[in-house]
Amino acid sequence: MAVCTLCPRNCGVDRSAKAGYCGMGQHPRVARAALHFWEEPCISGTRGSGTVFFSGCTLGCVYCQNYPISHQGQGKEISVARLADIFRMLEDQGAHNINLVTGTPFVPAILDALALHRPGIPVVWNSGGYETVETLRMLEGVVDIYLPDLKHVSSRLSALCAGAPDYFAFASAAIREMCRQTGGAVYDENGLMQRGTLVRHLILPGCTLDSCRVLDFIAGQLPPGTPVSLMRQYTPEEWCTVKGLDRRITEKEYRRVLAHFEALGLTGYTQEKESAESAYTPPFDLTGV
């Protein structure tokens, strides 16, 4: 690797010599690789999604549930050959797909691993949405399903919550590119997604107006029928010190955003109140690594 330009930070670091903005070096670092049952039903199915949690992140979300791996770098550095073996292992365990979580810092290594073992099941790119179109085009023809977040429209919120005031400019262009690559959602006879882009949005306390603006973009700028996962699972974490983010969303807040979702004619997934539990965050104990 020469200088790194894989994400919108464009930090220009030679990550073979030192860590980039993401906190990672050149070789993939993985915190967990296992069947995961807490994604959307069309991803988890009955046997689970073969999920690989990569360490590091290009965002700085203050409320991140995966803080130990995204901010603190918890995980184990592995080789490309070992990563390919992990894909094979998860496929052999019956995974419905290979789900790559926050893989942006390791795109070259992931492509090399997929060249060693191309799974016979869909490959999912699961990210915070903060991507460049140029990097996404490296994944064209390799990724079958994109599973991005669309977190914020407001640059003020993006700066405060994710350390990225330019978040929406990049994420909106990235998600358009994802939709272009995959086309409309395709499901098998069991309702499992085989191809497509499914956009997630997490409602934050006190931020319902911005949530409605996110939904307006999806309805107005993405292909009709793009599925959406409207998430109410926000759980305050001890490391988040931003005023107002120290509580769960209220029923009134959720109903306001849900009503807008329905008025726009969006389809996809919504969540029950019970989803707002930290127990749904997996332990990053190097399982499967």
C-alpha positions, 0 to 999 in steps of 0.5 A: 500500500502507498498512501491510503485514500480508501475513505473520505478522510483521505488521510494519505498515510502509508499504512504499511508503516503506521496507522491511518485515521481509522487506527489500522495498519495494512493487514486486516484486524478482526474481532469476531467471525461467527453466525449472527442472528440479529440482522434484518430477517432477510439477512439473518434468515434461520441459520444466521449471517456469516458475520466478520467484524473488522476492527477500526472505523473511518467514522467517530460515532460517539454512541457506537455500540461496537466501541471496543473494536471501532475506537479502541482497536480490539481484535487480532491481525490476520493474513489474507489466507486466514481471512479466506479460511474464515469465509470458508468456515462460515459458509461450511457452518451454513451461513446464508451470506458472508457479512463484512462489517466495517471493512473499508480500511481493508478493501485490498485485503478483502478482495485478495481473500475473496479471490482465494475463496469466492463463497457460493453465497451472497457477499454483504458489505455492511458499513456506516455509509461513509464511503467514496464512490471510487472505493465502492467501484473496486467492489463492483461485481464482488459485493452482492448486497449493500447494507449501509447506514444513512445516519444524518443529513445535518452537517452539525449533527454529523460533526457532533455525533460522527466527527464528519461534517461532510458525512451526508455528502459522501454517504448520499453519493455512496448509497446512490452508487450502491443502488446502481451496482446492485439494482433492485432487491432480489429475494429467494423463495424463502425471503432471503436477500440475494442482491440489492441495497438495504438502507438502515437508519437509526433514530437518535433521541431528540433528532426526529427532524433529521430522521425525517430528512433522511427518509425524504432523501431515500424516498426522493433520490433512491430507486423506488422500492429500495428497502429501509430498516428503520431502527429504534434500538438506540441504547445509551452507552457509558462512553457517550458524553454528548448531551441529549444522547444519554437516553433511549428514544421515546415512543412519541419520537418513534411514532413520529418518524414511523408515521413519516416513513409510512406517509412516504410509502417506504417499505422494509423493516421496523423494530419493536421497543425490545430491540433497544437492549445492549444484549444484542451487541455481540461479544468481541472475544475473537470467536472464529478468528 
